[in-house]
Each structure stands twice: as structure tokens, then as C-alpha cells.
């Protein structure tokens, strides 16, 4: 059977590594704004979201806590980004 479409694994690995570096760079830029944008001390506290925009039957991990430390972990700017970015970064071993 003739292959019409084929992807080189080396270029796929390079793409995944560059994507992970881009994601890490984006997170480094966003960390200083975590308190202003993603906590109860910022622009929109959780109570405002719950009272005005919350839809019944929906769930979000961001509503569980408005603490900046929790947001660092749940949004990925902290330690939880490591599994995602390391999975992309270690893409050189695709076989």
C-alpha cells in the first residue's frame, strides 16, 4: 500500500519541544499577574462569579479556592506545569 501522507518523527519531536518551550515562556510571563487576574484579591472575586455568572450544574476547579497559591498549582504556573511541559519536552523519544 502506497503512503500518501507521512510525518517525520524528528520534526514532530522538534515541534513538541518548541511548543513546550513556548508554553513555559508564556507561563513565566503570566506568573506576576496571577494575583490580579486569578485570585479573590484581583479583578473578579469568586463570590462575584458565583452570584452573577455561575451556571447551575457546572463545575470548575478555579471556584474551589481564591488563594493565589492554589491558583498557581491549579492553573499550571506552578508545579503542575511540569508534567505537561516535560511530556512535550521529552518528545525526542517518539519510537
N, C-alpha and C positions, 0 to 999 in steps of 0.2 A: 504494500500500500504506500502510495506516494504522500509525503508530508507537505502540506501546503503552508502551514504556519509553524514556526519553531522559535523558541526563545533560548538564547544562550544563558546558561546558568551563571556565568561570571558577570554578565551585565545585570541580571536580576539581583545578584548579591550586592553589586555596587549600588544599584538603585535603592535597595533596602537599607544599606549602611548610610547613604546620603540622606535618606528620608529620616532615619533615626537621629542623625546629627542636626538636621533642621528642626525636628521636634524638640530636642534638648535645648537648642538655641532659643526657640520660641518660649519654652518654659522658663529659661533664665531671664528673659525679658519680662515675663509676666509675674514673677515672684514678688517684686516690690509692690505691685498693685493688689496683692491678694486680700489685704485688709480692706481697702477701699471698695473693692468690687465684689468680693465673695464671702463677706462675713456680716455679722449683725452690727458691726461698728461702721459699716460702709453706707453706700448709697441707698440700698433697699434691704432693710432688715427682714428676717424670716417672717415675723408676725405680719408685716405688710403684704408679703407674698401670700400667706395663708388666708388673710382676711379679704384680699382684693382679687387675686388671680388664680387661686388654687382650684383645681377641678376635682370634684369628688371621684374617688376610685383610682386616683393616680398616686404614684409613689416616687420619691426622689431621695437619694442618699444625702443630698445637699440640705434638705429640710431637717435632718436629724440633729444637726448642731450648727451653730453660727460662729463657733470658735475658729480663729484663724489657723490654729494648729491642726484641727480636724480637716479644714478645707485644704491644707497643704497635702495631707495624706489622701483625701478622697478625690481631689482633682488631678493628682498626678504630679504636682510640682515638687512633692517631697519624695519620700522613699518609694512610693508606689509606681513612680515612673520607671524605676529600674527594670522591672520585668518586661515592660513594653519596649523600652529602647534597647535593652540588651538582646531581646529576641530579634529585633531588626539588625542590630549591630553584628550579631554573631551569624549573620546570614551567609557568610562566606562558605559555610559547610552545607551546601544545599543537597548534596547527594547522600 
